[in-house]
Amino acid sequence: MLGRDFGGLLRAAQRGDDTAFATLYRDAQPALLRYLRVASDPGTAEDVAADYCRQNAEGFQLARCLAGLAELALARGDAAACLDHAAELLALVEPAGMQEFAAEARRWRARAARMVM
């Protein structure tokens, strides 16, 4: 049940923790469905909720992949690839408010820029 651990679960899910995301979805889904049944067509509420969660899950997965690619590029000394992946990651996560991914991408971008100098 959502409550005292909500903040920690949310931060973990934003970092890409699939278990945290599943817990948030499981706990929030009934309330989300009740809201959607009132705010939209009751017959499509479950589809809307599933689509929303799927889109966010895909965003988390994509962010994790881009973060990994940026880190790998930096580790192998490919500053240009690191900068590209970090820029793509920032474009994805900043509008979504995924601050931890954004901070990580900025650190990689700064380190890659120092490699180029």
C-alpha positions in Angstrom: 0.0 0.0 0.0 1.3 3.5 -0.9 2.3 5.4 2.1 5.4 6.0 4.1 7.7 4.3 1.5 6.2 6.1 -1.5 9.0 8.5 -1.9 11.7 5.8 -1.8 9.8 3.6 -4.2 9.3 6.5 -6.6 13.0 7.4 -6.6 13.9 3.8 -7.1 11.5 3.5 -10.0 12.8 6.7 -11.5 16.3 5.1 -11.4 14.9 2.2 -13.3 14.2 -0.3 -10.5 11.6 -2.6 -12.1 10.5 -4.1 -8.7 9.9 -0.6 -7.4 7.9 0.3 -10.5 5.8 -2.9 -10.2 5.1 -2.1 -6.6 4.0 1.4 -7.4 1.8 0.2 -10.2 0.3 -2.6 -8.1 -0.5 -0.2 -5.3 -1.6 2.8 -7.4 -3.5 1.0 -10.1 -6.8 0.6 -8.2 -6.9 4.4 -7.4 -5.8 5.2 -10.9 -8.6 3.1 -12.4 -11.2 4.7 -10.1 -10.1 8.1 -11.2 -10.1 7.2 -14.9 -13.5 5.6 -14.7 -14.9 9.0 -13.4 -12.7 11.2 -15.6 -13.0 9.3 -18.9 -15.0 6.5 -20.5 -15.4 3.7 -17.9 -15.1 1.1 -20.5 -11.6 2.2 -21.6 -10.2 3.1 -18.1 -8.2 -0.1 -17.8 -6.7 0.4 -21.3 -5.8 4.0 -20.6 -4.2 3.0 -17.3 -2.2 0.1 -18.9 -1.1 2.4 -21.8 0.1 5.1 -19.3 2.0 2.6 -17.3 3.5 0.9 -20.3 4.7 4.2 -21.7 6.3 5.2 -18.5 7.9 1.7 -18.1 9.3 2.1 -21.6 10.7 5.5 -20.7 12.4 4.1 -17.7 13.9 1.2 -19.8 15.0 3.6 -22.5 16.6 5.9 -19.9 18.5 3.0 -18.3 19.7 1.9 -21.8 20.9 5.4 -22.7 22.6 5.8 -19.3 24.4 2.5 -19.8 25.5 3.4 -23.4 26.8 6.8 -22.2 28.8 5.1 -19.4 30.2 2.5 -21.7 31.2 5.1 -24.2 33.0 7.1 -21.5 34.7 4.0 -20.2 36.1 3.1 -23.6 37.3 6.7 -24.2 34.7 7.6 -26.9 33.8 11.1 -25.8 31.7 11.9 -28.9 29.5 8.8 -28.3 29.2 9.6 -24.6 28.1 13.2 -25.4 25.5 11.9 -27.9 24.0 9.4 -25.5 24.0 11.9 -22.6 22.3 14.5 -24.8 19.6 12.0 -25.8 19.2 10.9 -22.2 18.8 14.5 -21.0 16.2 15.1 -23.8 14.2 12.1 -22.5 14.5 12.5 -18.7 14.4 16.3 -18.1 10.8 16.8 -19.3 9.8 13.7 -17.3 11.4 15.1 -14.1 13.8 12.1 -13.8 16.3 14.2 -11.9 18.8 11.4 -10.9 19.2 10.3 -14.5 19.6 13.9 -15.6 22.3 14.6 -13.0 24.1 11.4 -14.1 24.0 12.5 -17.7 25.3 15.9 -16.9 28.2 14.4 -15.0 29.1 12.1 -18.0 28.7 15.1 -20.4 31.1 17.1 -18.3 33.6 14.2 -18.1 33.4 13.6 -21.8 33.9 17.3 -22.5 37.1 17.3 -20.4 38.4 14.3 -22.5 38.0 16.4 -25.7 39.9 19.4 -24.3 
